[in-house]
Amino acid sequence: MKIWPWVLVAAAVLFTRMDKKPTTGTKRVARGIRNNNPGNIRKGIKWLGRVEPGKDAAFVEFKTMPYGIRALYIDLINKHKGGLRTIQGIIYRYAPPSENLTDAYVASVAKQIGIPATAVFEPTADNFKKFARAVAVHENGKDANLISAADWAAGWNMALQRPDIATYVKNA
């Protein structure tokens, strides 16, 4: 019996299953970074810059990191505009207890931002930038540090292209 055809089949299977996503050393990076979706936004809204059809069954994949950052900013700002004016209120909607350890999430974000979890906060550019970065850290751990300052700036500028966002945020 010849073994070489089976070796070729095995090699082909391994090759097609190889993950071509970015890695850090021998470890894969966090899902949100692989998907260019640092907020791990679930599928549902037809976000600008999304990959269609995408390989992730649950979360949106974006063409570039700035598109994912844009979506995160818009989502957080819209929740604030909709009446959720505290970190706790936004996170409880963003990451509900049915899917997350929401109290720990709230505490983590509040600590990183430096605003008490139940305090009403102003819709300033600085607050939303800190909020989005804190969400990215909570969602992706240390892999959030792989997001460049240029990507954060580009995502912010893309979000501000929407007039409803630009007029809502103070000091934009």
N, C-alpha and C positions, 0 to 999 in steps of 0.2 A: 504494500500500500504506500502510495506516495504522500508525503506529508506536506510538501511545499504548497499545494493549492490551499490547504487549510491554514497554513502560515500566512499566505497572502490575504485570505478572508479575515483572519484575526487582525492583521495589521490594518486592513481597510476599516474594520469596525472600530478599532481603537482610534484611528486617525479621524474618523467622522465624529467621534464622541469627544474629542479633545476640546476643552474650553478655551476659546480664543479671547476671553475677557481679561482685563488687566489683573495682575496679581502683585502682591508684595512678597517678594521672596518665594516661598513655596506655598503661601496661603492665599486663597482667593480674597479679593476685597469685598466689602459689604455690598449687599444687593442694591441698595440705593445708589451707590457709586457706580456699580456695573450698569445700572439702568439709566444713568444720568438723571436720577430722580432722588435728590438728597433728602426729600421729605417723605419718601415712600408713599406717594399719593396713589390711591387705588384707582383702578379703571372706572370709567363712568362718564366723566366729562371729556369732551373732544378737545383736549388741550392743543394749542398751537405748538408745533414742533414735535408732536408725538410720532413714534415709530408705529406704522401699521403694516402688518397685523401685530408685530411684536411677539416675542417668545415667552414673556412672563405672563402667566395666566391671571395673576391678581393685580399687579402693579403696572402703572404706565411706564413705558420706556420712551425716553426722549432722544432726539437726534444728537443733541449736544447738552453739556452741563448747563450752559446759560438758559436754555429752554426749561430745564427742570427747576432751576432756581427761580426763574420767572413765575412758574406755576406755584411754587411754594409761597413766594411773596404775595401773589394775587389771592391765593387761598386764605392765608392768614389775615390779610387786609380786609377781604370780603367778610370774614367772620367778625372782625371788629366792627366794620360798617353795619353789619346785621344785628348789632346789639350785644355781642359777646365782648365785653370791654376789659376783662381780666384774663390773666394767664390761665387761671383755673377754668374759666368758662370756655376759652378757645380750645384748650387741650382736651377737655372732656368731650367736646364735639369732634375734634381732630383725631383723637386716639381714645375711643370709648372703652370703659371698663370691660365690656364684653370681649374685647380683643387685646387689651393691654393692662399693665400695672399702672393705671392712670395716675394714682396719687404720687407714685415715685417719679413718673414723667413730669408732672406738674412741679414737684419739688426741684427736680433737676433743672428744668428750664428757668424757673424763678430764681434759683441760685446763680445760674450763668448770666442772666440778664441783670440781676440786682434789683428786681422789683418784687415786692411781696405778692404771693400767688393770688390773693383775693383783692388786691388794690386795682382800682380802675386806672388804666394807663393811657396817656395821650398818644394819638396816632402820628407820632413823629417818625421821620426816616430812621433816626438812630434806634428807636425802640423796635421797629420792624426788622431792621438789619440784625440787631442782636437776637431777636426772637427767632428769625429764620436760621441763623447759625446755631443757636442752642437746639433747635429741633433737629438740624442735620447731625449734630454731635450725638444727641440722644438716639437717633435712628441708626447711625452708622458707626458709632464709637470713634476710635482714633482714626479710622479711615476718612472721616470728614475732613481731616487735615490735608487730604490729597486734593481738595477743591482749591483751585488757585484764587488769589485775590482778583485777578482779571475776570475769572468766571463769575464771581460774586458781583462785581461791578457791572458786567455785561447783563446778567440776569436782572439786576435792579433797574438798569436803564431800559431794558425791554419791558419790564412791568410798568414803568412810568410812561410808556407809549400809549397806554390806555388812559383816556381822559378821566374816567371815573376814579382811577387809582391816583393819578397825578394831582387831582383836585382835592382828594380826601387826605392825603398824607401831608402833614405840616413839615416845612423845611425840606421839601423834596428837592 
